[in-house]
Amino acid sequence: MPTSAQSSMRAAVLVRPGEPLQLREVPRPVPCPGEVLVRLDSCGVCHTDLHVWSGSAAPANRPDNLILGHEGVGRVAELGPGVTHLRAGMPVGVPWLHDTCGHCAECLGGHESFCQAQRAHGFHMHGAFAEYVVVDGRFAVPLSERSDPVRTAPLLCAGVTAYGAVKKARIGPGMTCAIFGCGGLGQYAVQLARRCGATVAALDVSDSKLSAARDLGADHTVRMDGEAIDRLKAIGGADACINFAPSTATWAAITAAIKPRGRIIAAAMVSEPVPLNQEWLTATGVEITGTSVGTRLEMLTLMRIHEAQPLAADIKPIRLAEINDGLAALARGQVSGRLVIDFAAS
C-alpha cells in the first residue's frame, strides 16, 4: 500500500501477538485506483480483534505491524483514481470486508461474505484503529449525514452479523427464537428478532446481560445453568437457535431446545468440536448452518433499518490510547456491550 512521505497519523500497531498494541506515528496511506482514504471518527472493538491480538486467529499473509479494526466510521478524505460513486467529505463505514474475488460462485450468487479469497480490514489489510484507513471504494458503506459515528460503528460487524444470523433463522410471527449469548451481537439480535414478530428467549450466564436483553424486548430470559434445558422446554422449545456465545457449553441446550425442522445458526467463532448424531438429524430434519458478517446489500439494508428505527446498544466510548485496557477487559469478559474508539475524544 503506498504511503505519503509528507503526512503521518496515529495508529495502534500489532507488533507481536499477545503483546500490547503500540501507539505510533506511522505514514498516512495513499489510496490506489478504486480506493478511498477515510479519516476515522470512530471504530468499534470486536471479539475478532481480540483473536487477532492474541494470535489465535492470524492469516499467513498479513502485513507487518498490522493495524487492527474493522468497525470504522468516518468521512472520505481523498478519492483514488477511478472512484466516481463517492465524494470527498461524505460519511462512510469501514466494514470487515476490504474486498472479495468477485468471480467465485459465492460472490456471483450473493454470498460474498463466504468468498474464500476475501481480504479483511484488521486481518489481511490494515484496519481502523488509526486516524486514517484505505478502503476499497466498492465496499465502503455510504452512511446518512445524521449517523452518530460512535453508535453506528458496531453495526459494521456486530450489527450486520446479527442481522445475517436472524435472516438465516427465517423467523416470523408465531415462532420462537432462542438467542444464546447476550453481549453486543446478542443484544442486536434480540431487537431484530422481535421486529420479525418472533417470541424471543435470551440465554446467558450473566444476570446483567440477561437484564439488558429483557430491556431490549426479550420475552423470556434464561440463565445458562443446569435448569436451562428444562426452562427452554417449558416455553415450548425454539424454531430457531442462534449461538453468539464463544463456547461449546451452549450446544446441549441448543440441540435439546430446537424443534423438528428448526434452524441452528452458528455465529460465534468456536474452534472446539461438538457432538452431532446424524440419526438425530434424519429424524428431526434440523438445519445447521453458520453465518459470517454480511454482504454489501445486507449492510445497506441494516443501515436503512437502523436509520428508520435505531437499534439500541450498550456502548462504552474509549480513547485510542485506552485500546489495550479495552482489549484486556474484553478478554476477561468484563464488557457487557460494545467498546468503541472515539477519535474526537482521542
C-alpha positions as CSV (number, residue, x, y, z in Angstrom):
1,M,0.0,0.0,0.0
2,P,1.5,3.4,-1.0
3,T,2.1,5.9,1.8
4,S,2.7,9.6,1.9
5,A,6.1,10.8,3.0
6,Q,4.7,14.2,3.9
7,S,1.9,13.0,6.2
8,S,1.6,10.8,9.3
9,M,-1.1,9.5,11.5
10,R,-1.5,7.9,14.9
11,A,-2.3,4.2,15.0
12,A,-2.4,1.3,17.4
13,V,0.0,-1.3,15.9
14,L,0.3,-5.0,16.5
15,V,4.0,-5.8,16.6
16,R,3.8,-9.3,18.1
17,P,0.6,-11.3,19.0
18,G,-0.1,-11.3,22.7
19,E,1.8,-8.1,23.4
20,P,0.2,-4.7,24.0
21,L,-0.6,-2.7,20.8
22,Q,1.9,0.1,20.3
23,L,0.7,3.6,19.7
24,R,2.9,5.0,16.9
25,E,3.1,7.8,14.4
26,V,3.1,5.9,11.0
27,P,2.9,7.1,7.4
28,R,-0.6,8.0,6.3
29,P,-1.7,5.7,3.4
30,V,-2.5,6.9,-0.1
31,P,-5.4,5.4,-2.0
32,C,-4.7,3.4,-5.1
33,P,-7.0,3.3,-8.1
34,G,-10.5,2.3,-6.9
35,E,-9.8,3.1,-3.3
36,V,-10.7,5.9,-0.9
37,L,-8.9,7.3,2.1
38,V,-11.2,7.7,5.1
39,R,-10.5,9.9,8.1
40,L,-11.9,7.9,11.1
41,D,-14.3,9.4,13.6
42,S,-14.8,6.1,15.5
43,C,-14.1,2.4,15.4
44,G,-15.7,-0.5,17.3
45,V,-13.7,-3.1,19.1
46,C,-14.7,-6.6,18.1
47,H,-14.0,-10.1,19.5
48,T,-12.2,-10.8,16.2
49,D,-9.8,-8.1,17.1
50,L,-9.2,-9.9,20.3
51,H,-8.5,-13.2,18.5
52,V,-6.0,-11.4,16.1
53,W,-4.3,-9.6,19.0
54,S,-3.9,-12.8,21.0
55,G,-2.6,-14.7,17.9
56,S,-5.4,-17.3,18.0
57,A,-6.5,-16.0,14.5
58,A,-3.9,-14.9,12.0
59,P,-3.6,-15.2,8.2
60,A,-0.3,-16.3,6.8
61,N,-0.1,-13.2,4.6
62,R,-0.9,-10.3,7.0
63,P,1.3,-7.2,6.8
64,D,3.9,-6.5,9.4
65,N,2.9,-4.2,12.2
66,L,-0.8,-4.8,11.4
67,I,-3.3,-2.1,12.4
68,L,-6.5,-3.8,13.7
69,G,-10.1,-2.6,13.5
70,H,-13.0,-3.3,11.1
71,E,-15.9,-1.4,12.5
72,G,-14.9,2.1,11.4
73,V,-17.0,5.2,10.7
74,G,-15.5,8.3,9.2
75,R,-15.5,10.6,6.2
76,V,-13.9,10.3,2.8
77,A,-10.7,12.4,2.9
78,E,-9.4,11.5,-0.6
79,L,-10.6,9.7,-3.7
80,G,-8.3,7.3,-5.5
81,P,-8.3,7.3,-9.3
82,G,-11.5,5.9,-10.9
83,V,-13.8,6.3,-7.9
84,T,-16.9,8.2,-9.1
85,H,-19.8,7.0,-6.8
86,L,-18.3,8.5,-3.6
87,R,-17.4,12.1,-2.9
88,A,-15.0,13.8,-0.6
89,G,-16.5,14.6,2.8
90,M,-19.3,12.1,2.7
91,P,-19.7,9.7,5.8
92,V,-18.9,6.1,5.2
93,G,-18.4,2.9,7.1
94,V,-15.3,0.7,7.1
95,P,-16.5,-2.9,7.3
96,W,-14.8,-6.3,7.8
97,L,-14.6,-6.9,4.0
98,H,-11.9,-4.9,2.2
99,D,-12.6,-6.8,-1.0
100,T,-13.5,-10.3,-2.4
101,C,-12.6,-12.0,-5.7
102,G,-15.8,-11.0,-7.4
103,H,-16.0,-14.1,-9.6
104,C,-16.4,-17.2,-7.5
105,A,-19.8,-18.9,-7.0
106,E,-20.3,-17.2,-3.6
107,C,-19.6,-13.7,-5.0
108,L,-21.8,-14.2,-8.0
109,G,-24.5,-15.9,-6.0
110,G,-24.9,-13.1,-3.5
111,H,-22.9,-14.7,-0.7
112,E,-19.7,-12.7,-0.9
113,S,-19.0,-12.9,2.8
114,F,-18.2,-16.6,2.2
115,C,-15.7,-15.9,-0.6
116,Q,-12.6,-17.9,0.3
117,A,-10.3,-15.2,-1.3
118,Q,-11.7,-12.3,0.7
119,R,-9.4,-9.8,2.3
120,A,-10.5,-8.2,5.6
121,H,-9.6,-4.9,7.4
122,G,-7.5,-5.5,10.5
123,F,-6.7,-9.1,9.3
124,H,-5.3,-9.2,5.8
125,M,-5.2,-5.4,5.4
126,H,-4.5,-2.5,7.8
127,G,-7.7,-1.5,9.6
128,A,-9.3,1.3,11.5
129,F,-7.5,1.5,14.9
130,A,-5.9,4.6,13.3
131,E,-6.7,8.1,12.3
132,Y,-6.9,7.1,8.6
133,V,-7.6,3.9,6.7
134,V,-7.7,3.0,3.0
135,V,-10.9,1.3,1.8
136,D,-11.9,-0.3,-1.5
137,G,-14.5,2.1,-2.8
138,R,-16.8,-0.8,-3.8
139,F,-17.0,-1.9,-0.2
140,A,-17.2,1.4,1.6
141,V,-20.6,1.7,3.2
142,P,-22.4,5.0,2.4
143,L,-24.0,6.4,5.6
144,S,-26.5,9.1,6.4
145,E,-25.3,12.6,7.4
146,R,-27.4,12.0,10.6
147,S,-25.4,8.9,11.6
148,D,-23.8,9.1,15.1
149,P,-20.3,7.7,14.5
150,V,-19.9,6.1,17.9
151,R,-23.3,4.4,17.9
152,T,-23.1,3.4,14.3
153,A,-19.6,1.8,14.4
154,P,-20.6,-1.6,15.9
155,L,-23.2,-2.1,13.2
156,L,-20.3,-2.5,10.7
157,C,-19.6,-6.0,12.1
158,A,-21.6,-6.9,15.2
159,G,-24.9,-5.5,13.8
160,V,-24.6,-7.0,10.3
161,T,-23.6,-10.4,11.8
162,A,-26.7,-10.4,14.0
163,Y,-28.8,-9.3,11.0
164,G,-27.4,-12.1,8.9
165,A,-28.0,-14.7,11.6
166,V,-31.6,-13.6,12.1
167,K,-32.2,-13.6,8.4
168,K,-30.9,-17.2,8.1
169,A,-33.1,-18.2,11.0
170,R,-36.2,-17.4,8.9
171,I,-38.3,-16.5,11.9
172,G,-41.7,-14.7,12.0
173,P,-44.9,-14.3,14.0
174,G,-45.8,-17.3,16.0
175,M,-42.3,-18.6,16.1
176,T,-39.8,-18.7,18.9
177,C,-36.1,-17.7,18.6
178,A,-33.6,-18.7,21.3
179,I,-30.6,-16.4,21.4
180,F,-27.5,-17.8,23.2
181,G,-25.1,-15.1,24.3
182,C,-26.4,-11.6,25.1
183,G,-23.3,-9.4,24.6
184,G,-23.2,-6.9,21.9
185,L,-24.2,-9.2,19.0
186,G,-26.9,-10.9,21.0
187,Q,-28.4,-7.6,22.0
188,Y,-28.7,-6.6,18.4
189,A,-30.2,-10.0,17.5
190,V,-32.8,-9.7,20.3
191,Q,-34.1,-6.5,18.8
192,L,-34.1,-7.7,15.2
193,A,-35.8,-11.0,16.1
194,R,-38.5,-9.1,17.9
195,R,-39.0,-6.8,14.9
196,C,-39.7,-10.0,12.9
197,G,-42.6,-10.7,15.2
198,A,-41.0,-13.7,16.9
199,T,-41.1,-14.6,20.6
200,V,-37.5,-14.3,21.9
201,A,-35.8,-16.3,24.6
202,A,-32.4,-14.9,25.6
203,L,-29.8,-17.1,27.4
204,D,-26.6,-16.1,29.1
205,V,-24.5,-16.9,32.2
206,S,-24.5,-13.2,33.2
207,D,-27.5,-11.7,35.1
208,S,-26.6,-8.2,33.9
209,K,-26.7,-9.3,30.2
210,L,-30.0,-11.0,30.7
211,S,-31.4,-7.8,32.3
212,A,-30.2,-5.9,29.2
213,A,-31.8,-8.4,26.9
214,R,-35.1,-8.1,28.8
215,D,-34.9,-4.3,28.5
216,L,-34.4,-4.7,24.7
217,G,-37.5,-6.8,24.3
218,A,-36.7,-10.4,25.1
219,D,-39.9,-12.3,26.2
220,H,-38.0,-14.9,28.2
221,T,-34.6,-14.7,29.9
222,V,-32.9,-17.9,30.9
223,R,-29.7,-18.3,32.9
224,M,-27.4,-20.8,31.4
225,D,-27.2,-23.3,34.2
226,G,-28.3,-26.8,35.0
227,E,-32.0,-25.9,34.6
228,A,-31.7,-24.1,31.3
229,I,-32.9,-27.0,29.2
230,D,-36.0,-27.6,31.3
231,R,-36.8,-23.9,31.1
232,L,-36.5,-23.9,27.3
233,K,-38.7,-27.0,27.0
234,A,-41.2,-25.4,29.3
235,I,-41.7,-22.5,26.9
236,G,-42.2,-25.0,24.0
237,G,-38.7,-25.1,22.6
238,A,-37.4,-23.0,19.7
239,D,-38.0,-22.8,16.0
240,A,-34.5,-21.3,15.7
241,C,-31.5,-21.2,17.9
242,I,-28.7,-18.6,17.3
243,N,-25.4,-19.0,19.1
244,F,-23.3,-15.9,19.8
245,A,-21.6,-17.4,22.8
246,P,-17.9,-18.3,22.2
247,S,-18.3,-21.6,23.9
248,T,-19.3,-25.2,23.3
249,A,-21.3,-25.1,26.6
250,T,-24.4,-24.0,24.8
251,W,-24.6,-27.0,22.5
252,A,-26.5,-29.4,24.7
253,A,-29.2,-26.7,25.3
254,I,-29.4,-25.8,21.7
255,T,-29.9,-29.4,20.5
256,A,-32.4,-30.1,23.3
257,A,-34.5,-27.0,22.6
258,I,-34.6,-27.0,18.8
259,K,-37.9,-28.1,17.3
260,P,-38.2,-30.6,14.4
261,R,-37.2,-28.8,11.2
262,G,-35.8,-25.9,13.2
263,R,-32.7,-23.9,12.3
264,I,-29.5,-23.8,14.3
265,I,-27.3,-20.8,13.4
266,A,-23.6,-20.7,14.5
267,A,-22.4,-17.1,14.7
268,A,-19.7,-17.3,17.3
269,M,-16.1,-18.4,16.5
270,V,-15.9,-21.7,18.4
271,S,-13.0,-23.9,17.3
272,E,-13.7,-26.9,19.6
273,P,-15.9,-29.7,18.2
274,V,-19.4,-30.5,19.4
275,P,-21.1,-33.9,19.3
276,L,-23.6,-34.4,16.4
277,N,-25.7,-37.5,15.9
278,Q,-26.6,-38.0,12.3
279,E,-29.6,-40.3,13.2
280,W,-31.0,-37.3,15.2
281,L,-30.6,-35.1,12.1
282,T,-32.5,-37.6,9.9
283,A,-35.3,-37.9,12.5
284,T,-35.7,-34.2,13.1
285,G,-34.8,-32.5,9.8
286,V,-33.0,-29.8,11.8
287,E,-30.9,-27.4,9.6
288,I,-27.5,-26.4,10.9
289,T,-25.5,-23.6,9.3
290,G,-23.1,-20.8,10.0
291,T,-23.1,-17.1,9.3
292,S,-20.2,-14.7,8.8
293,V,-20.7,-10.9,8.9
294,G,-22.8,-9.9,5.8
295,T,-22.9,-8.8,2.2
296,R,-22.9,-5.3,1.0
297,L,-26.6,-5.5,0.3
298,E,-27.3,-6.8,3.8
299,M,-25.2,-3.9,5.2
300,L,-27.1,-1.3,3.3
301,T,-30.4,-2.9,4.4
302,L,-29.4,-2.9,8.0
303,M,-28.4,0.8,7.8
304,R,-31.8,1.6,6.5
305,I,-33.4,-0.4,9.3
306,H,-31.3,1.5,11.9
307,E,-32.0,4.9,10.4
308,A,-35.7,4.3,10.4
309,Q,-35.7,2.9,14.0
310,P,-32.3,3.0,15.7
311,L,-31.1,-0.2,17.3
312,A,-30.2,0.3,20.9
313,A,-26.8,-0.9,22.2
314,D,-24.8,-0.7,25.4
315,I,-21.8,1.3,24.1
316,K,-18.7,2.4,26.0
317,P,-16.6,5.0,24.2
318,I,-12.9,4.9,24.8
319,R,-9.8,6.8,23.6
320,L,-7.3,5.3,21.2
321,A,-4.8,5.4,24.0
322,E,-7.1,3.1,26.0
323,I,-7.2,0.3,23.4
324,N,-5.0,-2.1,25.4
325,D,-7.1,-1.8,28.5
326,G,-10.2,-2.3,26.4
327,L,-8.9,-5.5,24.8
328,A,-7.8,-6.8,28.2
329,A,-11.3,-6.1,29.6
330,L,-12.9,-7.9,26.6
331,A,-10.6,-10.9,27.2
332,R,-11.7,-11.1,30.8
333,G,-15.4,-11.0,29.8
334,Q,-15.9,-7.6,31.5
335,V,-17.5,-5.8,28.6
336,S,-21.3,-6.1,28.6
337,G,-21.9,-4.4,25.3
338,R,-19.5,-2.8,22.8
339,L,-16.4,-0.8,23.1
340,V,-16.0,2.0,20.6
341,I,-12.9,4.2,20.0
342,D,-14.0,7.8,19.8
343,F,-11.3,9.7,17.8
344,A,-12.8,13.0,18.8
345,A,-12.0,12.1,22.4
346,S,-8.6,10.9,21.4
